[in-house]
Amino acid sequence: MIQTLEEMMRRFCAYGLQFKDSNGFTHDWCTLILALELAYETSIHSPTGKTPGMLEKGWNPILLYDTLKKDLVYIHPKASSFKLMLDKERHHANR
């Protein structure tokens, strides 16, 4: 665990205090350290099969992506193609 965290920090800080990404945006690594912590806390580790957040606190942080993913409606691929076919026919009938 410490070795992984040390490697992450080493790579994270290797760019210096400020660096430009491939899109030309300037970043200060001190402001991005929370993203590094979140990435570490929510990644499943192979020896335990659990995240560090689960082992330490008994729960995983809820990410915005997770809450949005729950609200998405799953449409079966066949239903999606059927809807597309109906939309095309409806458009053709309205002409």
N, C-alpha and C positions, 0 to 999 in steps of 0.2 A: 504494500500500500504506500509506504513512504517512498519507495523507489519510483513508483508510478507518478506520484505527486511531484517528486523532485525532477523527473524527466519532463513533465508537463511545464513546470515553472521555468526550467532551463530553456526549453524551446520558446516559451512565451516571452521571456525577457531577453532573448538573444538579439532581438532587433534594436535594443536600446530603449530609452525612455519614450521616444516618439518614432513612428515609422509610417511609411506610406504603403497602402495595399495595392493590389494590381489595378484597382479602379481609380487610383490617385487620391484616395481619402487618407488624411492623416489621423493616426490613432495614438493615444497615450495608453500604454499598457496598464497603468494604474487604474484607469477607468474601466478597463475590460476584465479586470481580475475577478469580478463577480460572475461573469459569464464562464470563466474557467472553473470556478468553484461549482457552479450549477452543472456544468458538463461532467465534472468528476462525481458529484453527489448523485447524479441520476444514471450513471453508467453501471451496468451489471458487471460484477467482477467474477471471473471464472472460478476461483477457489471456493467462494461461498454461494455463488448463484444468486446473490442479492446485491442491492446497491448499498453504498456506504451510508446513505441517508436512512435506509431501512434498518440497518444494523445499529446505527448510533441513536436514532430518534424513534424508531418504530413506525415510521411513515415516510413516504416519498413526497417530495415537493410536487405540487400540481402545476403543470406547465400550461400556458395559454393554449398551446397546440392540442393538448389532451382534452381541454374543455371544449374547444371548437370541434374536435374530431367526434365527440359524443353527439353533437347536434346535427352532424351530417347525416343525410338520409342515404342509405345504400340502395342503389338501383341495380337490379340484376342486369347483366349485359344483354340478355335477350329482351327484357322489358325496355331497355333503352333503345335498342334497334327497332322494336315494335313501335315505340313512341315516335321515333324519327320517321318511320314509314307512314304512320298516321298523319303526322304534320305535313309531309310531302303531299299526301293524298288530299288533305284539307286545303292546302294551298292550291293544288291543281283544280279542285272543285270550285274554289272561289273565283277562278279566272273567267 
